[in-house]
């Protein structure tokens, strides 16, 4: 490839990125959208293009594009290769390139709207993640997915008061019996490096990793399902978030509630766009 061809291709990438990096872009194929957003992220890392809040919005949009590409059937290996190409291309662009300035201006303009967005729903194949950036003195959900075990509703995600929030599972069990322990179970990437999408979705017991809850309290009323008056809030360590983000968005993880009689109640969840939801929250409360 000649120098002129390289320059022309770089310009085309920059102009495409100026459009495809926008959060509302739908004209491109999901894999192409992911590539262009990954390119902008890499260019920002190299040239420090955006303020931290715009970087958080861009990270959310990039994670969202990755999830959409995987759900559309794009292979994980193809997306990894696309990210590598995006970083390589960004490494060849001058930070003083006027087209990069165009990308910066358009991304700033587009994502400034996200900064004013109080809530977002990140759809999944079966269950969505709902994100909420509205400041509240009462306990509230910041990022939530709903599930059920038997007749008992279970919610999982980030919840808390004000700026403080942590990972919790809130459950309202029907009847008097209450669990004495809870844990997250999900694919162990050491034992099974590839996404597990077979059967009912949850990886076999022999290939699971587990992370136990660190404690339990009575749940705040504002965190309960609409028709419930009491429930428990099980607290989980921050390492759970990293473990979920390692999953393919189409994968299933579960929360097991263990009872004194040896029985286990299992609520299933979808990894989905958990990473995108976390990045959306990183923009801060409004």
N, C-alpha and C positions, 0 to 999 in steps of 0.2 A: 504494500500500500504506500502511495506517495505521500509526501508531507501535505500537499494540497488536499488529498483525499481524507487524510487523518483530520485535518482542520475542519473540513466540511462535515465529516461524521460527528465530530465533537460539537459543532454548532447545532447540528440536527438534534443531538441528545439534549443539549441545553434548552433549545426551543421546546422540545417535547416535554422536558421536565417542568418548564414554566407553566404548562397546561396540566399535565398529568399529576403533578404534585398537589393540585388543589383537592381539598377534601370531598368535593362534590363531583369529581371527574368520573364519568361512567362510560365514555366512548371507547376506551382502550380495553383490551383483554386484561383479565385480572393479573396475569403474570407480568404483562407489560407495565401495568400501573405499579406493581410492586417494584419492578426494576427501576422505574423513574424515581419513585419515592426513596428507594435505597440510594440512588445516585445523589439526590439532594441531601440526604442525611450524611453521606460520606463527604460531599463537598463542604457541608457545614462543619464537620469535624476537622477538616483541613484548613478551611478559610475563616472559621468563626463568623458565619453569616448572620445568625439569628440570636435573639434574646432567649434566655432560658425558657420562658413560657411558650414561645413559638416552637422551640425545640421539643418541648413536651407534646405540643399539639401535633407536630410532624411525626414524632415517635408513635403517637396513637394512630395516626392515619396510616403509617407504614405497617404497623402490626395488623391493622384492620385489613390492609391490602393483602398481606401474607395469608391471613385466614381465608379471605375470599378466594385467593388463588388455589389454596389447598382444597377448599370445598368444591371448587369447580373441576377438580381432577388433576391439577398440576402436581407433579411429583416433588417431594421435599428436596431431592437431589437437584432438580432443575432450578428451584428457588435458591438453593445454596449457591449454585453456579451463577445465577443472575446477580446475587449479592456480591459475589467475587468480581464479576465483570463491572458492576456499578462502582465498586471501590477502585478498581484499576482505572476506569475511565475518569473518575473524579481526580485521581492522582495525576492525570495528564493535563488538566485544565488549570490555566493561570488564575489565581485568585483575583487578578485585575481584569479578567476577561469581561467586556461589557455585557455579553450575553448572560454571564453569571449574575451580574447586577440586575438584569431583567428577571431572572429566576427569583432572586432575593425579594425584589419589589412585589412580584405577583404572589409569592408564597406568604409574605408578610400581610398583604391585603386579604388573601383568602382565609388565612388562619386567624386573623384578628377576630373574625366572626365566631370561631370556636372559643376564643377566650371569653366571650360573653354568653356562651351557651351553658345554661345551668344543668341540663340533664341530657343524657344520650342513652339510647338503647342499641346495644351491639348484638345483632341477630346471630343465632347459631343454627345448626342443622335441626336441633330439637328444642333447645332452651336458650333464651337470650341472657346476656348480662345487662343489668340496668345500672347506670352510673348517675350519681347525684352530687353536684358541687355546691348546693345551696347551704349556706352557713345556718346552723341551728344550735340553740342552747340545749335542746333536748337530744337524747340519743337518736341517731338516725342511721339508715343504711347509706353508705357511700358507693359501694359496688355490691350488687346482690344478684344471686340466681336462686330460683325457687325449685324445690323438689318435694317429694312426698314419700313417706314410708307407711304403708297401710293407710289408715285414715288420718295420719299425723303429718301436718305440714312441716317442712324443713327449709330454712333459708341459710345460705352460706355466702360469705364475702367479707367486705370491710364495713365495720360499723363503729360508731363512737360518738362522742360529744365534742363540738367545736372542731379544733384542728386535730385533736387526738383521735385516732381510729386504729383498730387492729382486726385481725382475722378471727371471725367467730362463726359458729354454727348455732342457729337458734331453732329449737324444736319444741313443739307442744304435743307431748304424747297423750293419747287418749287412755284413760284408766289410771290406776294408782301407781303401777310399777314405773320406776325411773331407772335409767342406766347409771352405772357407776364408773364408766369410762367411755371414751370416744376416740376414734382415730381416723385419719385420712388414709385411704389405700389407693395406690395408683401404680402405673407401670414403672418398674425399676429400669432405667436406661442402661445400666451395666449388664443386666441379665438379658434384656430385650432392647437392643438399640433402635429398632425400627418401630414406627407407630403400630399399635394394636387396634385394628378396626374390625376384627372378626366377631362372630357370635353376638352376644348381647352387649359387646363393647368393653366390658371390664376384663382386664388381663387376668390369666389364670393365677391362682394363689401362689404357685411356685415362682412366679416372675414379678410379684408385687413388692413394692416398698411401702412402708407405713410410717406415719408421723402421728404420735399421740398428742391429744389435747393436753394443755398445761394446767387447766383448771376449769371450773364451772361456777356460774352465779345465776341467780334468778334474772331472767331477761327483762329489760325495760319494756314497759307496755308499748312504747312506740316502735319496737322492733318486731312485735308479734304479728302473725297473720291477722287479717282483718277481723275474723270471727273468733279469735282466741283471747282469753283473759289471763293466761299464765303460761310460762314456758321457761326453759333453761337456755342459757347462752354458754356454749363451750368455746373456750379460748384456744387458739392454735398459734404456734411460733411462726415467725416471719419466714422461716425456711420453706414453709408450705407454698408460698407464692412462687419462689424460684422453681420448685418441683413442678407446679402446674404449668408454668411458662415453658418448661422443657417439653411438654406434651404437644402432639399434633392437635390443632383446634378441634378435630373431629373425634378425639379420644374421650373416653369416659373415665372419671375417677369417682370415688364414693366416700361417704362418711359412714363408718360402722359405729353403732351404739351398742355397747356391751352391757349385759344385765347380770345380776348376781347368780341367776339360775343357769348361766352359761349360754343363754340365747343371745342372738345378735340381730339387730334391725339395721338394714342397709338402705341408705338413700343415695341414688345415683345422680351425678352431675356431668355436665359437658364442659370440657376445657374451653372451647369456643374462643372468643376474643377477650379472654381474661387479661392478657398483656396490653391490649389496646385500652381496656377499661382502666387499668392501673395508670397508664400514661396519661389518659384524660384527667384522672384525679390529680396527677402531678402538676397540672396547670394551676392548682390552688382553688380555695373556696371563693365564692362570690356572694 
